[in-house]
């Protein structure tokens, strides 16, 4: 017995009856979003504007407008992996 050959763990397992393998993968994703918007316009006092001629510009004094939008978004992503090896 002078010529011995070394075997790897995989070769030993194959000779002994093989390997079993178990792989488990799970993933989940959750997305939520919401939009809140409010718009207001107010006129204070009498608002009048007159313009004549090409390219004329009229400004209404005493008028205000406001538009507010709030956006909220949440993304959750989870993943879990596990691998098991064993011999028969």
Residue frames as a rotation matrix with the C-alpha (Angstrom) as fourth column:
UNK 1
0.577 0.817 0.000 0.00
0.817 -0.577 0.000 0.00
0.000 0.000 -1.000 0.00
UNK 2
-0.393 -0.805 -0.445 2.55
0.732 -0.567 0.379 2.52
-0.557 -0.177 0.811 -1.04
UNK 3
-0.934 0.078 0.348 0.43
0.216 -0.654 0.725 4.31
0.284 0.753 0.594 -3.63
UNK 4
-0.272 0.860 -0.432 -2.47
0.838 -0.009 -0.546 5.91
-0.473 -0.511 -0.718 -1.70
UNK 5
-0.601 0.187 0.777 -4.68
0.482 -0.690 0.540 8.45
0.637 0.699 0.325 -3.43
UNK 6
-0.850 0.311 -0.426 -6.19
0.227 -0.513 -0.828 11.29
-0.476 -0.800 0.365 -1.43
UNK 7
-0.334 0.830 0.447 -9.89
0.843 0.052 0.535 11.86
0.420 0.555 -0.717 -1.99
UNK 8
-0.817 0.166 0.552 -11.72
-0.259 -0.961 -0.094 15.11
0.515 -0.220 0.828 -1.59
UNK 9
-0.752 0.610 0.248 -14.73
-0.244 0.091 -0.965 15.42
-0.612 -0.787 0.080 0.71
UNK 10
0.083 0.811 -0.579 -16.99
-0.931 -0.144 -0.336 15.40
-0.356 0.566 0.743 -2.33
UNK 11
-0.207 -0.233 -0.950 -15.43
-0.676 0.736 -0.033 12.19
0.707 0.636 -0.310 -3.66
UNK 12
-0.990 -0.141 -0.010 -15.68
-0.083 0.640 -0.764 10.53
0.114 -0.756 -0.645 -0.26
UNK 13
-0.430 0.900 0.067 -19.33
-0.499 -0.176 -0.848 11.52
-0.752 -0.398 0.525 -0.01
UNK 14
0.117 0.462 -0.879 -20.01
-0.988 0.144 -0.056 10.18
0.101 0.875 0.474 -3.51
UNK 15
-0.568 -0.388 -0.725 -18.46
-0.345 0.913 -0.219 6.85
0.747 0.126 -0.653 -2.68
UNK 16
-0.989 0.144 0.020 -20.29
0.030 0.339 -0.940 6.70
-0.142 -0.930 -0.340 0.65
UNK 17
-0.337 0.927 0.165 -23.69
0.884 0.372 -0.283 7.23
-0.324 0.050 -0.945 -0.94
UNK 18
-0.223 0.212 0.952 -23.76
0.699 -0.646 0.307 10.77
0.679 0.734 -0.004 -2.25
UNK 19
-0.962 -0.083 -0.259 -24.75
0.230 -0.758 -0.611 14.13
-0.146 -0.647 0.748 -0.92
UNK 20
0.116 0.968 0.223 -28.12
0.981 -0.146 0.125 15.69
0.153 0.205 -0.967 -0.37
UNK 21
-0.918 -0.389 0.071 -28.62
0.386 -0.921 -0.058 19.41
0.088 -0.026 0.996 -0.75
UNK 22
0.150 0.972 -0.178 -31.41
0.986 -0.160 -0.040 21.64
-0.067 -0.170 -0.983 0.45
UNK 23
-0.896 -0.392 0.208 -31.77
0.420 -0.901 0.108 25.23
0.145 0.184 0.972 -0.74
UNK 24
0.136 0.947 -0.290 -34.40
0.975 -0.180 -0.128 27.60
-0.174 -0.266 -0.948 0.57
UNK 25
-0.907 -0.356 0.223 -34.97
0.401 -0.892 0.208 31.09
0.125 0.278 0.952 -0.86
UNK 26
0.168 0.972 -0.163 -37.67
0.980 -0.183 -0.081 33.49
-0.108 -0.146 -0.983 0.22
UNK 27
-0.903 -0.398 0.161 -38.21
0.419 -0.898 0.132 37.10
0.092 0.187 0.978 -0.83
UNK 28
0.161 0.967 -0.200 -40.85
0.969 -0.193 -0.152 39.66
-0.185 -0.169 -0.968 -0.01
UNK 29
-0.871 -0.367 0.328 -41.53
0.436 -0.884 0.169 43.21
0.228 0.290 0.929 -1.11
UNK 30
0.145 0.908 -0.393 -43.95
0.958 -0.229 -0.175 45.80
-0.249 -0.352 -0.903 0.21
UNK 31
-0.834 -0.352 0.425 -44.55
0.479 -0.844 0.241 49.20
0.274 0.404 0.873 -1.38
UNK 32
0.212 0.900 -0.382 -46.83
0.947 -0.285 -0.148 51.88
-0.242 -0.330 -0.912 0.03
UNK 33
-0.858 -0.436 0.272 -47.31
0.491 -0.853 0.179 55.43
0.154 0.287 0.945 -1.16
UNK 34
0.204 0.921 -0.331 -49.67
0.931 -0.287 -0.227 58.27
-0.304 -0.262 -0.916 -0.36
UNK 35
-0.723 -0.328 0.607 -50.25
0.542 -0.815 0.204 61.72
0.428 0.477 0.768 -1.83
UNK 36
0.129 0.730 -0.671 -51.92
0.890 -0.384 -0.247 64.56
-0.438 -0.565 -0.699 0.04
UNK 37
-0.726 -0.348 0.593 -52.69
0.622 -0.701 0.350 67.75
0.293 0.623 0.725 -1.86
UNK 38
0.178 0.758 -0.628 -54.39
0.816 -0.470 -0.337 70.99
-0.550 -0.452 -0.702 -0.87
UNK 39
-0.648 -0.326 0.689 -55.02
0.689 -0.637 0.347 74.01
0.325 0.699 0.637 -3.07
UNK 40
0.166 0.685 -0.709 -56.40
0.797 -0.516 -0.313 77.38
-0.580 -0.514 -0.632 -2.02
UNK 41
-0.581 -0.268 0.769 -57.06
0.674 -0.688 0.270 80.61
0.457 0.675 0.580 -3.89
UNK 42
0.093 0.597 -0.797 -58.18
0.858 -0.453 -0.240 83.86
-0.505 -0.662 -0.554 -2.30
UNK 43
-0.252 -0.079 0.965 -59.10
0.638 -0.763 0.104 87.25
0.727 0.642 0.242 -3.64
UNK 44
-0.280 0.095 -0.955 -58.93
0.860 -0.417 -0.293 90.21
-0.426 -0.904 0.035 -1.30
UNK 45
-0.264 0.248 -0.932 -61.01
-0.112 -0.968 -0.225 93.26
-0.958 0.045 0.283 -2.15
UNK 46
0.811 0.566 -0.146 -61.97
-0.148 -0.044 -0.988 94.18
-0.566 0.823 0.048 -5.68
UNK 47
-0.281 -0.884 0.374 -59.75
0.259 0.305 0.916 92.72
-0.924 0.354 0.143 -8.36
UNK 48
0.861 0.499 -0.102 -59.77
0.045 -0.274 -0.961 94.45
-0.507 0.822 -0.259 -11.74
UNK 49
-0.307 -0.949 0.064 -57.36
0.200 0.001 0.980 94.29
-0.930 0.314 0.190 -14.62
UNK 50
0.852 0.514 -0.100 -57.47
0.028 -0.236 -0.971 95.85
-0.523 0.825 -0.215 -18.04
UNK 51
-0.326 -0.943 0.066 -55.11
0.157 0.015 0.987 95.54
-0.932 0.333 0.143 -20.95
UNK 52
0.831 0.545 -0.113 -55.21
-0.019 -0.175 -0.984 96.70
-0.556 0.820 -0.135 -24.53
UNK 53
0.439 -0.662 -0.607 -52.95
-0.898 -0.323 -0.297 96.23
0.001 0.676 -0.737 -27.51
UNK 54
0.723 -0.246 -0.646 -50.78
-0.070 0.904 -0.422 93.34
0.687 0.350 0.636 -28.66
UNK 55
-0.127 -0.862 -0.490 -48.49
0.452 0.389 -0.802 91.82
0.883 -0.323 0.341 -26.05
UNK 56
-0.049 0.165 0.985 -50.14
-0.670 -0.737 0.090 93.65
0.741 -0.656 0.146 -23.15
UNK 57
-0.524 -0.173 -0.834 -49.85
0.451 0.774 -0.444 92.19
0.722 -0.609 -0.327 -19.66
UNK 58
0.180 0.636 0.750 -52.39
-0.535 -0.577 0.618 92.69
0.826 -0.513 0.236 -16.90
UNK 59
-0.769 -0.434 -0.469 -51.67
0.190 0.546 -0.816 91.88
0.610 -0.717 -0.337 -13.24
UNK 60
0.387 0.920 0.067 -54.45
0.058 -0.097 0.994 91.27
0.920 -0.381 -0.091 -10.74
UNK 61
-0.668 -0.619 0.413 -53.44
-0.308 -0.275 -0.911 92.73
0.677 -0.736 -0.007 -7.40
UNK 62
-0.288 0.540 0.791 -54.88
-0.953 -0.076 -0.294 91.12
-0.099 -0.838 0.536 -4.28
UNK 63
0.788 0.518 -0.332 -55.18
-0.563 0.825 -0.047 87.56
0.249 0.224 0.942 -5.66
UNK 64
-0.310 -0.880 0.360 -53.15
-0.939 0.343 0.032 84.74
-0.152 -0.328 -0.933 -4.11
UNK 65
0.723 0.460 -0.516 -53.00
-0.539 0.842 -0.006 81.03
0.432 0.282 0.857 -4.86
UNK 66
-0.231 -0.776 0.586 -51.32
-0.952 0.304 0.027 78.22
-0.200 -0.552 -0.810 -2.96
UNK 67
0.715 0.368 -0.594 -50.86
-0.513 0.854 -0.089 74.57
0.475 0.368 0.799 -3.90
UNK 68
-0.171 -0.747 0.643 -49.22
-0.972 0.236 0.017 72.11
-0.164 -0.622 -0.766 -1.51
UNK 69
0.687 0.323 -0.651 -48.56
-0.468 0.882 -0.055 68.45
0.557 0.342 0.757 -2.31
UNK 70
-0.017 -0.655 0.756 -47.04
-0.940 0.269 0.212 65.94
-0.342 -0.706 -0.620 0.11
UNK 71
0.558 0.100 -0.824 -45.79
-0.531 0.806 -0.261 62.62
0.638 0.583 0.503 -1.24
UNK 72
0.022 -0.514 0.857 -44.73
-0.915 0.335 0.225 59.77
-0.403 -0.789 -0.463 1.02
UNK 73
0.627 0.137 -0.767 -43.40
-0.542 0.784 -0.303 56.42
0.560 0.605 0.566 -0.23
UNK 74
0.098 -0.557 0.825 -42.01
-0.856 0.376 0.356 53.43
-0.508 -0.741 -0.439 1.63
UNK 75
0.496 -0.039 -0.868 -40.35
-0.590 0.718 -0.369 50.41
0.637 0.695 0.333 0.03
UNK 76
0.182 -0.419 0.890 -39.43
-0.824 0.429 0.370 47.34
-0.537 -0.800 -0.267 2.07
UNK 77
0.523 -0.108 -0.845 -37.52
-0.585 0.675 -0.449 44.45
0.620 0.729 0.290 0.51
UNK 78
0.190 -0.452 0.872 -36.40
-0.846 0.375 0.379 41.36
-0.498 -0.809 -0.311 2.39
UNK 79
0.481 -0.103 -0.871 -34.59
-0.573 0.714 -0.401 38.24
0.663 0.692 0.285 1.23
UNK 80
0.254 -0.382 0.889 -33.47
-0.815 0.411 0.409 35.12
-0.521 -0.828 -0.207 3.04
UNK 81
0.442 -0.208 -0.872 -31.32
-0.613 0.640 -0.463 32.32
0.654 0.740 0.156 1.63
UNK 82
0.202 -0.449 0.870 -30.15
-0.814 0.417 0.404 29.13
-0.545 -0.790 -0.282 3.28
UNK 83
0.319 -0.219 -0.922 -28.21
-0.669 0.637 -0.382 26.15
0.671 0.739 0.057 1.92
UNK 84
0.340 -0.192 0.921 -27.74
-0.768 0.509 0.390 22.82
-0.543 -0.839 0.026 3.72
UNK 85
0.033 -0.400 -0.916 -25.54
-0.735 0.611 -0.294 19.90
0.677 0.683 -0.274 2.70
UNK 86
0.213 -0.007 0.977 -25.50
-0.832 0.522 0.186 16.44
-0.511 -0.853 0.105 4.17
UNK 87
-0.755 -0.478 -0.450 -24.50
-0.631 0.716 0.299 12.88
0.179 0.510 -0.842 3.49
UNK 88
0.318 0.865 -0.388 -26.92
-0.707 0.489 0.511 10.07
0.632 0.112 0.767 2.93
